[in-house]
Amino acid sequence: MAEKETPEKTGDPVAGAHDLTSSLYFGHLKDTLTAQYLTFAPFAERVGGFSWLLVFTEPDRHPDETKLMLKRQEEMRRLLFSAVDFEAIEHVLDIGCGHGTALIQLGENFHHLKCDGYTVSPRQYELCTKRILESGLEERVRVFLRDSAQDPFPQSCDFIFGIEVAHHIENKAGLFSNLADHLKNSGVIVLADVLSNTGFDLLQPEKGSFSIAKEHYSRLLGDTKLEVTSCTDISQEIANFLYDPDFEKNLLELNRRNPDTCSLNEMHRGFNNVGIALNRGFISYLLLTIRKAQEPVDTALLTELNLKHLNSPISYREALDLFESAKATTDSFRNST
């Protein structure tokens, strides 16, 4: 159910930030298994008066906005996970499991699944362990305090996912190699990732942010024989979610009400800057479906095909329409048999 002893401290800026957010955000769960995702949400349009900062940190003060955020987070996950037939698979891996919400939900909804999660955050590891025990799923759901870019995964997987994880990992070659080595031939990887549109890598080690250029990303995937099979651009929707013209005012008020949040100010300013960068087109927020390329593999051609997908994504609205249409067709077929 849980692996590896928890160290008291870590020098990793990503792990340190996750430790802080878990300590401050986890109280929102109030010792229940209420859904909580530590990721952005796609908004079709800007919502007047909405502040992601206040909703994340003070959900009880903003119940309607919190419900809206959760609804959109779940919508995005349904779309991402639509590439997978969970009834037909066995092993699932989350490469950055946060508070374990997705793993627990999958374990509860599909009683045959074996679900593993990796995290570099000692605090998240502790919280996931606690929640898994409370859910009674410890025989099928496990969490590991390990690095997805360098520590081998426990087993081969049918489905691997990572939502807002990969852009925090500097060693992407190690990550993609690890993914490729542990993905079954018929398996699927889905990622919600942030890539650079500037033609060069945007690297901020001190902030744990590594958004690489699409050309570089395509080549790394090609080198590990991984093929992008679908790409959806939700940059504008995430920018709408992060839009807050009163950000600094809200941050000041938040710090006044809860001085503990001051320790997260730079991280929160970083999130605000992500929204600005998305609006200006410096970066893209993409939903990716990735599979193993069929042998024999021409690496140069595969890299070219990957880049083509990344440079010509479909819109979020189009992806949702396709998903709803496919779902309606499937439901109709099931009802007729």
PyMOL commands that set and color helices and strands:
alter all, ss='L'
color gray80, all
select helices_A, chain A and resi 13-29+52-57+59-61+63-81+86-88+101-109+122-135+166-168+172-182+205-207+214-223+235-242+247-257+259-280+299-311+316-336
alter helices_A, ss='H'
color red, helices_A
select strands_A, chain A and resi 2-3+91-94+114-119+141-145+157-163+183-196+202-204+209-211+226-233+283-292+314-315
alter strands_A, ss='S'
color yellow, strands_A
deselect
rebuild
show_as cartoon
